[in-house]
Amino acid sequence: MALSGTCPGHVVKDHSTPPPVADATTPDMSVTRAHTEPEKPLEKAPENSPAKQPEKKVIDAMFEAFAQGEEKIGPDGAEELCRQLEIEPDNVLALVLAWKFGAKENGYFTRDEFVNGMKSLGCSSISQLRKQLDSINVSLNSNLADMHQLYQFAFEYCKLQPEQKLIENTIAATMINLALDKRPGFKHVERWCAFLSAEGVPSVKAVNKDQWDCFFDFSRQVPDDLANWHSDDPCAQAHARKPPPPPPPPPPPPPPP
């Protein structure tokens, strides 16, 4: 019984009647059970159990909604997906999404890409997917191997045709900036993208795969002042400057007449 002047929920017992004395020969079964029958903890479901896997029916329904009756999600459905995720189509999270879904065509998701991508990320809702994308994007700042995979994916994602070998320079600049801008440890991104996007640069009309790959290493290894860069290096990778070789010895004097 709670009385006024006491803390809420604090019960004061009435001791006017002595409490019953337990028979010394009769064990207290409540205490015995407490020691002999400990409460078993709830068992966790294995990671690969159905309880841990997102519901396929839910994911299928999400795909159907974005595909709008088509066999795959097209540009309109992809734009709606980004809208519900509250990200702009030109946000780096849109690139992370395409990478994690293994998208083969820019602006499209097949059923397998969408369903398998959601399942691999452990997501069955838009809110879960957004949280995963944010987490992955942050982890890229400290995981160079994954960052390199995303960068490699970005080149393939730029292609309009699978057999395409070159990426038009302004498209390359947009994608490189999207993938690397503001990432710790990457330098020269702004200058390189500005150069690619500049008008009247006849020598740079497109970027090939070698140039794309080389810039990743170049931006990591060459300092802002280009102190350790060799201008004659075909891949523009960083190399420590070496002293010039010693001049050849002078020719021997002609023999006396």
Secondary structure, DSSP 8 states (H G I E B T S, - for coil): -B-TTS-TT-B----SS------TTS--HHHHHHHHS---------TTSGGGS--HHHHHHHHHHHHTTSSEE-HHHHHHHHHHHT--TTSHHHHHHHHHHT-SSTT-EEHHHHHHHHHHTT--SHHHHHHHHHHHHHHTTT-HHHHHHHHHHHHHHH-SSTT--EEEHHHHHHHHHHHHTT-TT--SHHHHHHHHH-SS-TT-SEEEHHHHHHHHHHHHHS-TT-TTB-TT-TT--B-------------------
